């Protein structure tokens, strides 16, 4: 009962504070609703960025990967810091100069409206079919397990899961659809504090559990008992082989932190360029500490349970249940609920923005007033949320959610990154090149990962088994050798599509070189230490890799 009361109390507190903070924002205007009135400061931006990124598919999924592979999976966290530096130094100035509300708006100005519409459509498809349902499903699994909802309500596991999915979906929709970006960003910042506190407590209590009450003894025990698991360079056959950090890994990070609407929208709402850059850089410093919450608990769980869990995805919830003092489980569940809501309502708010600005205003009602755009954006948001709530229970057998997300997202992430990079670095590549680039990138990736790859892997495994190989570890290596890692495929297709676009630009260049106009909506005076701080972040990341390299 104490756990449920603390859960409800923390959740209601966040809602009240978010409401009080947004009362003075004009949310009938598109800037007020979609960008928080272009008034977000560095601290709010950093908190919102970090918590938008964190949800159960990250917390549970990445710790599950660490349980299996050890420290090498920290690449998903530490390399994000470098991507945020790139976004702060190179991308954000361009976005704010053009007064952009959405990333596809840049593509409309650089190429044409059709390119923007295709991109918005890809974003929305990815959000409703993959991202929103995965957030709802994984969050519901965590909450149902921590509160033992089946026993609490006297229902089956499946029914409890559906109840949690709809509960999270409805509450998240209210935040995002009826509150706008500022409500999302403010609630994110409050939840970020709770998540950092709760998230750090798990490894602390975990280390104390294996160190007889002493954190440092626990850390020494963990490192001495499993030295090979503290290797920053992943081996062949693992989730993140070392070579992939030089290929597709950095591309995924650049897409996510520099061009993904749900993330970059926080920085687009900055009161000026300097605040946006400081927000991104502050988030990058904090992101370096991410493995303490998203990797270390998984490694502790491997030692604590002696590698005996039935599934790696059970590592985090089982560790929480075992090491966290019982009165604190309710508080941590509330914090985790905040993280789930944050990711859900942030993606939903970005979807509403894309529809309202890039589709409704552009193609359905070009003369619509700003209040009308916001109104129909909200209606679309409700429909999107309902669709996600119906789809979420269907992905129960998707396997590893973290890998599922990363691989499926490649259908639209790398093609979009490709045309943004070419659009940013060139002035004469035409719109037709962007259309060909984004469509060929998506189609080739689908053929590679869902037709050619599985066929090659299946044949290799059949041949291995027929020759007498039955050891799971050996079969895993056979599978890894059968077809290139999906991160390598992303890099190959990225390079191929850039070459195609540049060739088209050489043969059929634009008549007039592209120049981005300064709309003067916000000051674009940069933060004076942006390059120095950015270099410091990159040096720290490289230093961490060198220190832990075996």
RAFEN-V49245 format. One record per pair of residues at least 6 apart in sequence whose C-alpha atoms are under 8 Angstrom apart, sorted by sequence separation. I is the first residue (numbers start at 1). GAP is how many residues later the second one is. If there is no record, write none. Layout:
i: (I;I)
gap: (GAP;GAP)
This chain:
i: (26;27;31;32;66;100;107;108;143;144;149;150;207;208;211;212;234;235;236;257;258;270;301;302;309;360;361;398;423;464;469;25;26;31;66;108;150;153;176;207;208;211;223;234;235;256;257;269;361;422;65;95;98;107;108;175;176;207;210;211;233;234;268;321;27;107;150;175;207;208;209;233;267;320;27;106;150;205;207;208;211;267;25;26;62;95;104;105;149;204;207;210;464;25;104;207;210;267;361;104;267;302;360;301;461;464;104;301;419;104;144;357;360;144;298;356;360;461;298;301;356;419;460;461;297;418;419;460;141;144;356;418;140;143;356;140;297;355;415;416;457;460;415;137;140;353;415;140;352;355;457;139;352;412;415;456;457;414;415;456;137;140;352;136;352;412;351;411;412;453;411;136;349;410;411;136;348;411;410;411;348;348;449;448;445;445;445;444;441;441;441;440;437;437;437;437;436;35;34;433;434;433;433;31;229;433;429;433;429;430;429;430;414;418;422;429;57;226;428;429;57;222;430;56;407;415;418;419;422;429;430;55;410;414;418;429;430;57;185;222;428;429;56;57;415;428;56;428;55;262;428;262;265;428;56;427;428;262;313;427;262;427;203;261;262;203;202;206;200;200;203;207;199;203;206;210;202;206;203;206;209;202;206;202;205;206;205;202;202;201;198;198;48;52;48;51;195;198;47;48;51;123;45;48;51;195;44;47;48;51;194;195;40;44;47;50;36;48;191;195;35;36;37;44;47;33;34;35;36;43;33;34;35;191;192;32;33;191;32;33;188;188;27;27;188;187;103;22;25;103;256;71;72;74;103;184;255;259;70;71;72;73;102;255;19;22;69;70;71;72;22;70;71;72;73;184;252;255;259;21;72;184;252;255;102;251;254;19;101;18;21;69;75;181;18;73;251;73;83;87;91;101;18;72;86;100;177;181;17;18;69;72;172;176;180;17;69;72;75;83;84;87;171;172;175;176;79;83;87;146;177;15;86;96;145;168;172;173;176;177;14;76;80;84;95;168;172;176;65;75;79;80;83;84;83;92;142;146;169;173;177;14;92;96;14;76;80;96;93;92;146;92;92;146;88;89;88;143;88;87;88;143;85;84;85;84;139;84;85;84;178;139;177;81;82;81;80;81;136;177;135;177;81;80;81;135;136;173;78;135;173;52;53;77;78;52;77;78;78;132;173;77;78;49;77;132;170;131;132;169;49;74;169;48;127;169;45;74;45;73;166;71;127;165;45;70;71;40;40;124;165;42;70;71;123;165;40;41;66;70;35;38;39;40;41;65;66;124;35;38;39;40;45;49;63;67;162;37;38;39;62;63;66;67;161;35;36;38;42;46;50;62;63;65;66;67;35;38;41;42;45;46;49;59;60;63;64;67;68;120;40;41;42;44;45;59;63;67;120;42;43;46;47;58;62;63;42;46;50;41;42;120;248;249;43;120;237;248;251;42;67;237;247;248;251;117;236;244;247;248;116;117;237;248;237;244;247;248;68;236;237;244;247;67;65;64;65;67;64;273;277;278;281;63;64;272;273;274;277;64;102;271;272;273;274;61;63;64;102;136;271;272;273;274;275;278;281;285;60;63;105;136;272;273;274;277;281;284;288;60;104;273;274;60;102;133;137;60;101;102;128;132;133;136;137;59;60;133;134;137;128;129;133;137;128;132;133;134;129;133;138;134;134;131;130;130;130;56;55;56;126;55;56;54;55;54;126;52;55;51;55;54;123;52;53;122;51;52;51;52;119;111;233;107;110;232;232;34;34;107;115;232;233;231;232;233;230;231;232;34;111;112;115;231;111;115;10;110;228;7;11;111;3;6;7;10;2;3;5;6;10;3;4;7;8;3;7;11;2;3;6;7;61;30;61;62;29;30;33;61;28;29;28;30;30;57;58;29;57;28;110;110;109;98;97;98;99;97;98;99;97;98;99;94;97;99;97;99;97;96;97;96;97;96;93;93;89;88;89;89;85;82;85;82;81;82;81;82;81;79;78;38)
gap: (6;6;6;6;6;6;6;6;6;6;6;6;6;6;6;6;6;6;6;6;6;6;6;6;6;6;6;6;6;6;6;7;7;7;7;7;7;7;7;7;7;7;7;7;7;7;7;7;7;7;8;8;8;8;8;8;8;8;8;8;8;8;8;8;9;9;9;9;9;9;9;9;9;9;10;10;10;10;10;10;10;10;11;11;11;11;11;11;11;11;11;11;11;12;12;12;12;12;12;13;13;13;13;14;14;14;15;15;15;16;16;16;16;17;17;17;17;17;18;18;18;18;18;18;19;19;19;19;20;20;20;20;21;21;21;22;22;22;22;22;22;22;23;24;24;24;24;25;25;25;25;26;26;26;26;26;26;27;27;27;28;28;28;29;29;29;30;30;30;30;31;32;32;32;32;33;33;34;35;35;36;37;37;41;44;45;48;49;52;53;56;57;60;61;63;64;65;66;67;67;67;68;69;70;70;71;72;72;73;74;75;75;76;76;76;76;77;77;77;77;78;78;78;79;79;79;79;79;79;79;79;80;80;80;80;80;80;81;81;81;81;81;82;82;82;82;83;83;84;84;84;85;85;85;86;86;86;87;87;87;88;88;89;89;89;90;91;91;92;93;93;93;94;94;94;94;95;95;97;113;114;117;117;118;118;118;119;121;122;123;133;134;136;136;137;137;137;137;138;138;138;138;140;140;140;140;141;141;141;141;141;141;142;142;142;142;144;144;144;144;145;145;145;145;145;146;146;146;146;146;147;147;147;147;147;148;148;148;149;149;150;151;152;153;154;155;156;157;157;157;157;158;158;158;158;158;158;158;159;159;159;159;159;159;160;160;160;160;160;160;161;161;161;161;161;161;161;161;161;162;162;162;162;162;163;163;163;164;164;165;165;165;165;165;166;166;166;167;167;167;167;167;168;168;168;168;168;168;169;169;169;169;169;169;169;170;170;170;170;170;170;170;170;170;170;170;171;171;171;171;171;172;172;172;172;172;172;172;172;172;173;173;173;173;173;173;173;173;174;174;174;174;174;174;175;175;175;175;175;175;175;176;176;176;177;177;177;177;180;181;183;184;185;187;188;188;189;190;192;193;193;194;195;196;196;197;198;199;199;200;200;201;201;202;202;203;204;204;204;204;205;205;206;207;207;208;208;208;209;209;209;210;210;210;210;211;211;211;212;212;212;213;213;214;214;215;215;216;216;216;217;217;217;218;220;220;221;221;222;222;223;224;224;224;225;225;225;226;227;227;227;228;228;228;228;228;229;229;229;229;230;230;230;230;230;230;230;230;231;231;231;231;231;231;231;231;231;232;232;232;232;232;232;232;232;233;233;233;233;233;233;233;233;233;233;233;234;234;234;234;234;234;234;234;234;234;234;234;234;234;235;235;235;235;235;235;235;235;235;236;236;236;236;236;236;236;237;237;237;238;238;238;238;238;239;239;239;239;239;240;240;240;240;240;240;241;241;241;241;241;242;242;242;242;243;243;243;243;244;244;244;244;244;245;247;248;248;248;249;249;249;249;249;250;250;250;250;250;250;251;251;251;251;251;251;252;252;252;252;252;252;252;252;252;252;252;252;252;253;253;253;253;253;253;253;253;253;253;253;254;254;254;254;255;255;255;255;256;256;256;256;256;256;256;256;257;257;258;258;258;259;259;259;259;260;260;260;261;262;262;263;267;271;274;275;278;279;280;281;283;283;284;284;285;285;286;286;287;287;288;288;289;289;290;290;290;291;291;292;294;297;312;312;313;313;313;314;315;316;316;316;316;316;317;317;317;318;318;318;319;319;319;319;319;320;320;321;321;322;323;323;323;324;324;324;324;325;325;325;325;325;326;326;326;326;327;327;327;328;328;328;328;339;340;340;340;341;341;341;341;342;342;343;343;344;344;344;345;345;346;404;406;407;418;419;419;419;420;420;420;421;421;421;422;422;422;423;423;424;425;425;426;427;428;431;433;441;442;442;445;449;452;452;455;456;456;457;459;460;462;463;484)
